[in-house]
């Protein structure tokens, strides 16, 4: 089992990604509002820090907030299908600034509640 994390800076793609997940058999995902460290620095109230001023100029036009999607996937085949959905929706995610994704293997899962 794996957990796939998708940090999506271009949130306009969110609905298409989630629809694609359902089509390939993903049974659930969690979507969190998130913000990158660079965006946090740029939007910080202390605008007099010189080091951050240069960074602020570089990042001012970038997406201030993002969505982080994570889902637990049963096997590598489903991981590949799910990654393919994201790549199909957003194009080449590694070169566009749209976001990034990664997987982490899961040792154990536990159900909680009834």
Phi and psi restraints in degrees (value plus and minus 20) as a CYANA .aco file:
   2 UNK   PHI    -159.1  -119.1
   2 UNK   PSI     135.3   175.3
   3 UNK   PHI    -131.4   -91.4
   3 UNK   PSI     110.2   150.2
   4 UNK   PHI    -122.5   -82.5
   4 UNK   PSI     106.3   146.3
   5 UNK   PHI    -127.5   -87.5
   5 UNK   PSI     111.0   151.0
   6 UNK   PHI    -142.9  -102.9
   6 UNK   PSI      93.6   133.6
   7 UNK   PHI    -117.0   -77.0
   7 UNK   PSI      89.0   129.0
   8 UNK   PHI    -127.1   -87.1
   8 UNK   PSI      86.3   126.3
   9 UNK   PHI     -96.4   -56.4
   9 UNK   PSI     -56.5   -16.5
  10 UNK   PHI    -112.2   -72.2
  10 UNK   PSI      67.2   107.2
  11 UNK   PHI     -89.7   -49.7
  11 UNK   PSI     -29.7    10.3
  12 UNK   PHI     -82.7   -42.7
  12 UNK   PSI     -40.9    -0.9
  13 UNK   PHI    -103.2   -63.2
  13 UNK   PSI     -27.5    12.5
  14 UNK   PHI     -76.1   -36.1
  14 UNK   PSI     -71.6   -31.6
  15 UNK   PHI     -81.2   -41.2
  15 UNK   PSI     -61.2   -21.2
  16 UNK   PHI     -86.8   -46.8
  16 UNK   PSI     -56.8   -16.8
  17 UNK   PHI     -85.3   -45.3
  17 UNK   PSI     -67.4   -27.4
  18 UNK   PHI     -83.3   -43.3
  18 UNK   PSI     -61.2   -21.2
  19 UNK   PHI     -80.4   -40.4
  19 UNK   PSI     -62.1   -22.1
  20 UNK   PHI     -84.4   -44.4
  20 UNK   PSI     -58.6   -18.6
  21 UNK   PHI     -77.3   -37.3
  21 UNK   PSI     -65.9   -25.9
  22 UNK   PHI     -81.5   -41.5
  22 UNK   PSI     -61.8   -21.8
  23 UNK   PHI     -82.2   -42.2
  23 UNK   PSI     -52.9   -12.9
  24 UNK   PHI    -113.0   -73.0
  24 UNK   PSI     -19.1    20.9
  25 UNK   PHI      82.9   122.9
  25 UNK   PSI      -6.6    33.4
  26 UNK   PHI     -94.0   -54.0
  26 UNK   PSI     104.2   144.2
  27 UNK   PHI    -109.0   -69.0
  27 UNK   PSI     -31.5     8.5
  28 UNK   PHI    -195.8  -155.8
  28 UNK   PSI     136.3   176.3
  29 UNK   PHI    -174.3  -134.3
  29 UNK   PSI     136.5   176.5
  30 UNK   PHI    -133.5   -93.5
  30 UNK   PSI     116.8   156.8
  31 UNK   PHI    -140.9  -100.9
  31 UNK   PSI     102.2   142.2
  32 UNK   PHI    -134.9   -94.9
  32 UNK   PSI     124.1   164.1
  33 UNK   PHI     -93.1   -53.1
  33 UNK   PSI     117.1   157.1
  34 UNK   PHI    -164.7  -124.7
  34 UNK   PSI     145.4   185.4
  35 UNK   PHI    -165.3  -125.3
  35 UNK   PSI     112.3   152.3
  36 UNK   PHI     -95.3   -55.3
  36 UNK   PSI     141.2   181.2
  37 UNK   PHI     -82.0   -42.0
  37 UNK   PSI     -62.3   -22.3
  38 UNK   PHI     -80.7   -40.7
  38 UNK   PSI     -63.1   -23.1
  39 UNK   PHI     -83.6   -43.6
  39 UNK   PSI     -59.0   -19.0
  40 UNK   PHI     -82.8   -42.8
  40 UNK   PSI     -61.9   -21.9
  41 UNK   PHI     -84.7   -44.7
  41 UNK   PSI     -64.4   -24.4
  42 UNK   PHI     -81.8   -41.8
  42 UNK   PSI     -59.2   -19.2
  43 UNK   PHI    -110.3   -70.3
  43 UNK   PSI     -14.3    25.7
  44 UNK   PHI     -85.6   -45.6
  44 UNK   PSI     126.2   166.2
  45 UNK   PHI     -89.5   -49.5
  45 UNK   PSI     -43.7    -3.7
  46 UNK   PHI    -104.7   -64.7
  46 UNK   PSI      63.8   103.8
  47 UNK   PHI    -106.8   -66.8
  47 UNK   PSI     -15.9    24.1
  48 UNK   PHI    -113.0   -73.0
  48 UNK   PSI     -18.9    21.1
  49 UNK   PHI     -99.8   -59.8
  49 UNK   PSI      93.5   133.5
  50 UNK   PHI     -79.9   -39.9
  50 UNK   PSI     -61.6   -21.6
  51 UNK   PHI     -79.6   -39.6
  51 UNK   PSI     -61.9   -21.9
  52 UNK   PHI     -97.8   -57.8
  52 UNK   PSI     -40.0     0.0
  53 UNK   PHI     -81.3   -41.3
  53 UNK   PSI     -64.2   -24.2
  54 UNK   PHI     -86.0   -46.0
  54 UNK   PSI     -61.4   -21.4
  55 UNK   PHI     -84.3   -44.3
  55 UNK   PSI     -59.9   -19.9
  56 UNK   PHI     -78.9   -38.9
  56 UNK   PSI     -62.7   -22.7
  57 UNK   PHI     -82.9   -42.9
  57 UNK   PSI     -57.8   -17.8
  58 UNK   PHI     -90.3   -50.3
  58 UNK   PSI     -53.3   -13.3
  59 UNK   PHI    -122.3   -82.3
  59 UNK   PSI     -23.3    16.7
  60 UNK   PHI     -78.4   -38.4
  60 UNK   PSI     -54.1   -14.1
  61 UNK   PHI    -109.7   -69.7
  61 UNK   PSI     -22.6    17.4
  62 UNK   PHI     -98.0   -58.0
  62 UNK   PSI     152.3   192.3
  63 UNK   PHI     -91.2   -51.2
  63 UNK   PSI     101.3   141.3
  64 UNK   PHI     -91.9   -51.9
  64 UNK   PSI     -51.2   -11.2
  65 UNK   PHI    -149.9  -109.9
  65 UNK   PSI     138.3   178.3
  66 UNK   PHI    -158.8  -118.8
  66 UNK   PSI     157.0   197.0
  67 UNK   PHI    -139.1   -99.1
  67 UNK   PSI     117.6   157.6
  68 UNK   PHI    -132.9   -92.9
  68 UNK   PSI      99.6   139.6
  69 UNK   PHI    -124.9   -84.9
  69 UNK   PSI     113.5   153.5
  70 UNK   PHI    -156.7  -116.7
  70 UNK   PSI     124.9   164.9
  71 UNK   PHI    -166.7  -126.7
  71 UNK   PSI     123.7   163.7
  72 UNK   PHI    -111.6   -71.6
  72 UNK   PSI     107.3   147.3
  73 UNK   PHI    -138.6   -98.6
  73 UNK   PSI     118.2   158.2
  74 UNK   PHI     -88.1   -48.1
  74 UNK   PSI     -53.1   -13.1
  75 UNK   PHI    -176.0  -136.0
  75 UNK   PSI     151.9   191.9
  76 UNK   PHI     -85.8   -45.8
  76 UNK   PSI     -51.9   -11.9
  77 UNK   PHI     -81.2   -41.2
  77 UNK   PSI     -64.7   -24.7
  78 UNK   PHI     -88.4   -48.4
  78 UNK   PSI     -54.8   -14.8
  79 UNK   PHI     -78.1   -38.1
  79 UNK   PSI     -69.3   -29.3
  80 UNK   PHI     -81.9   -41.9
  80 UNK   PSI     -61.2   -21.2
  81 UNK   PHI     -84.7   -44.7
  81 UNK   PSI     -60.9   -20.9
  82 UNK   PHI     -90.1   -50.1
  82 UNK   PSI     -61.5   -21.5
  83 UNK   PHI     -82.2   -42.2
  83 UNK   PSI     -60.3   -20.3
  84 UNK   PHI     -82.5   -42.5
  84 UNK   PSI     -55.9   -15.9
  85 UNK   PHI     -79.1   -39.1
  85 UNK   PSI     -70.2   -30.2
  86 UNK   PHI     -81.2   -41.2
  86 UNK   PSI     -65.9   -25.9
  87 UNK   PHI     -83.1   -43.1
  87 UNK   PSI     -58.0   -18.0
  88 UNK   PHI     -86.4   -46.4
  88 UNK   PSI     -60.4   -20.4
  89 UNK   PHI     -90.4   -50.4
  89 UNK   PSI     -66.3   -26.3
  90 UNK   PHI    -120.6   -80.6
  90 UNK   PSI     -28.6    11.4
  91 UNK   PHI      64.0   104.0
  91 UNK   PSI    -169.5  -129.5
  92 UNK   PHI     -98.6   -58.6
  92 UNK   PSI      73.9   113.9
  93 UNK   PHI     -82.1   -42.1
  93 UNK   PSI     -45.3    -5.3
  94 UNK   PHI     -94.5   -54.5
  94 UNK   PSI     -40.2    -0.2
  95 UNK   PHI    -132.2   -92.2
  95 UNK   PSI     -20.6    19.4
  96 UNK   PHI    -128.1   -88.1
  96 UNK   PSI     -30.1     9.9
  97 UNK   PHI      56.8    96.8
  97 UNK   PSI     -12.1    27.9
  98 UNK   PHI     -89.7   -49.7
  98 UNK   PSI     -51.5   -11.5
  99 UNK   PHI     136.4   176.4
  99 UNK   PSI    -180.5  -140.5
 100 UNK   PHI    -174.6  -134.6
 100 UNK   PSI     144.8   184.8
 101 UNK   PHI    -163.7  -123.7
 101 UNK   PSI     136.1   176.1
 102 UNK   PHI    -176.7  -136.7
 102 UNK   PSI     140.4   180.4
 103 UNK   PHI    -136.7   -96.7
 103 UNK   PSI     136.2   176.2
 104 UNK   PHI    -155.2  -115.2
 104 UNK   PSI     110.4   150.4
 105 UNK   PHI     -87.9   -47.9
 105 UNK   PSI     128.5   168.5
 106 UNK   PHI    -129.8   -89.8
 106 UNK   PSI     109.8   149.8
 107 UNK   PHI     -97.3   -57.3
 107 UNK   PSI     -72.5   -32.5
 108 UNK   PHI    -166.6  -126.6
 108 UNK   PSI     134.0   174.0
 109 UNK   PHI    -145.5  -105.5
 109 UNK   PSI     133.4   173.4
 110 UNK   PHI    -154.9  -114.9
 110 UNK   PSI     111.7   151.7
 111 UNK   PHI    -101.6   -61.6
 111 UNK   PSI     123.6   163.6
 112 UNK   PHI    -142.7  -102.7
 112 UNK   PSI     127.9   167.9
 113 UNK   PHI      63.9   103.9
 113 UNK   PSI    -185.0  -145.0
